[in-house]
Structure formats: C-alpha cells, structure tokens
Amino acid sequence: MEDERIWSFERDLWLGGEKVYDERVSDDCLMALPTAPYVFDSAAATDAVKHTPHWDEVAFSDQQVSRPQEGLIVIAYRAEATRGDETYKAVCTSTLRRLSHEEWDVVQHQQTPLGTMVAEPE
C-alpha cells in the first residue's frame, strides 16, 4: 500500500465511525486508548466508537511509515482531531495487515494523549 493510501485509510478510521471500524478493524485487533478500560480488544473498541461522537476533522504530522515485512505496515504519527470546540492531540501507532491484494485491516492501534493527564486504571 502506498503512503498516500495508508494515511487516507487511517484518516477514515478517525472520521468514519462504527461502519468503518466494522470493515477495517480486525477481530484480532488490540488497542491501548486513554479511556477506561484502557486496553481494548476489537469488539470493545468498536463498541466504544458506537458511543463516542465522531471527529469532524483530523490532521496528522510527524508521520512515519515502516514496512518490516511483506504484508505488514506500522505507522506512527501525531494526530490533532476536533469536533465542535473540542480538540484532542495524541501520538499514535497503528499496525496494518494485508489480507489480500488490495484489502487491509488494523491489528493494533495505540494513542497517548498530549497535554492530558491519564488516570491510573486502578
């Protein structure tokens, strides 16, 4: 997958909501997010998206792409997302896996918020 398509794929996940998650997030995916329960499997992450308002805009910076082996892409970046008056900034990683020639899914995603104190899970 070329870089432009990678970033479009990732942007769609930020802006697209439940339908995009259902299509693009693997049943094997694990996520680390800054809200309880903090560590999510695919079903829990998709369920959380159902109950979260969609972002209106997202911008990426400090974008890095690694292709450690055929059919595997790892990306890292800064995200700044907005909805209404709310702004969210984070550093993120995602790992994409090729399923077939033009079909990819997400097997890992992590967000570390910037400028926000994240509470201890216990």
VMD Tcl script that draws the C-alpha trace (Angstrom):
set ca {
  {0.00 0.00 0.00}
  {1.44 3.37 -0.98}
  {1.87 6.06 1.72}
  {-0.95 8.30 0.50}
  {-3.41 5.42 0.73}
  {-2.14 4.48 4.22}
  {-2.90 7.96 5.55}
  {-6.30 8.04 3.86}
  {-7.09 4.65 5.43}
  {-6.08 5.94 8.88}
  {-7.98 9.24 8.44}
  {-11.15 7.28 7.60}
  {-10.81 5.42 10.91}
  {-10.69 8.71 12.82}
  {-13.66 10.24 10.98}
  {-15.76 7.30 9.82}
  {-17.23 5.80 12.97}
  {-18.76 2.39 13.56}
  {-19.18 1.26 9.94}
  {-15.53 1.92 9.11}
  {-14.41 0.15 12.29}
  {-16.53 -2.88 11.43}
  {-14.94 -3.04 7.98}
  {-11.32 -2.21 8.79}
  {-10.54 -3.33 12.33}
  {-9.52 -6.97 12.64}
  {-11.30 -9.29 15.05}
  {-7.78 -9.90 16.41}
  {-7.00 -6.20 16.96}
  {-5.74 -4.86 20.27}
  {-5.85 -1.18 21.21}
  {-4.45 0.94 24.03}
  {-6.55 4.08 24.47}
  {-6.63 6.84 27.11}
  {-10.09 5.94 28.45}
  {-11.32 3.05 30.58}
  {-10.80 0.16 30.26}
  {-7.55 1.41 28.56}
  {-6.77 -1.91 26.85}
  {-9.38 -2.92 24.27}
  {-9.98 -5.89 22.06}
  {-11.65 -5.29 18.69}
  {-15.21 -5.77 19.95}
  {-14.71 -3.40 22.90}
  {-13.08 -0.75 20.68}
  {-15.89 -0.93 18.12}
  {-18.46 -0.73 20.93}
  {-16.70 2.35 22.35}
  {-16.84 4.03 18.92}
  {-20.62 3.48 18.84}
  {-20.91 5.62 21.98}
  {-18.43 8.36 21.03}
  {-19.27 11.38 18.87}
  {-17.39 11.37 15.56}
  {-14.47 13.72 15.00}
  {-15.17 16.48 12.48}
  {-11.55 16.93 11.37}
  {-8.18 15.26 11.93}
  {-4.70 16.36 10.89}
  {-1.58 14.20 11.01}
  {2.04 15.32 11.46}
  {5.41 13.68 12.18}
  {4.20 10.79 10.04}
  {6.40 7.70 9.89}
  {5.83 4.52 7.87}
  {7.67 1.23 8.35}
  {7.28 -1.94 6.32}
  {9.01 -4.58 8.49}
  {7.90 -7.45 6.26}
  {5.71 -8.17 3.26}
  {2.06 -7.53 4.10}
  {2.72 -5.62 7.33}
  {2.80 -1.83 7.77}
  {3.48 0.05 11.01}
  {2.75 3.77 11.22}
  {3.44 6.36 13.90}
  {2.22 9.95 13.93}
  {0.83 12.91 15.83}
  {-2.91 13.49 15.49}
  {-4.91 16.63 16.16}
  {-8.64 15.98 16.00}
  {-11.52 18.40 16.50}
  {-15.27 18.25 16.97}
  {-17.06 21.46 17.73}
  {-14.95 23.34 20.28}
  {-13.14 20.20 21.49}
  {-9.54 19.50 20.40}
  {-7.69 16.25 21.05}
  {-3.94 15.81 20.46}
  {-2.14 12.48 20.68}
  {0.79 10.46 19.44}
  {-0.39 7.24 17.85}
  {0.68 3.99 16.28}
  {-1.23 1.55 14.10}
  {-0.28 -1.76 12.54}
  {-1.94 -2.76 9.27}
  {-2.03 -6.28 7.86}
  {-2.66 -7.21 4.23}
  {-5.47 -9.73 3.83}
  {-5.42 -9.85 0.03}
  {-4.10 -7.77 -2.87}
  {-5.96 -4.53 -2.02}
  {-7.56 -5.45 1.32}
  {-6.01 -4.39 4.64}
  {-7.11 -4.32 8.26}
  {-5.86 -2.90 11.56}
  {-4.39 -5.36 14.05}
  {-3.02 -2.80 16.55}
  {-3.69 0.82 17.48}
  {-2.41 2.94 20.37}
  {-2.98 6.55 21.43}
  {-1.07 8.58 24.00}
  {-2.79 11.94 24.59}
  {-0.67 15.08 24.66}
  {-1.22 17.72 27.33}
  {-3.61 15.50 29.29}
  {-3.09 13.56 32.49}
  {-4.31 9.99 32.08}
  {-5.67 8.43 35.28}
  {-4.28 5.21 36.74}
  {-6.51 2.27 35.76}
  {-6.93 1.12 39.36}
}
mol new
graphics top color blue
foreach p $ca { graphics top sphere $p radius 0.5 }
foreach p [lrange $ca 0 end-1] q [lrange $ca 1 end] { graphics top cylinder $p $q radius 0.2 }
display resetview
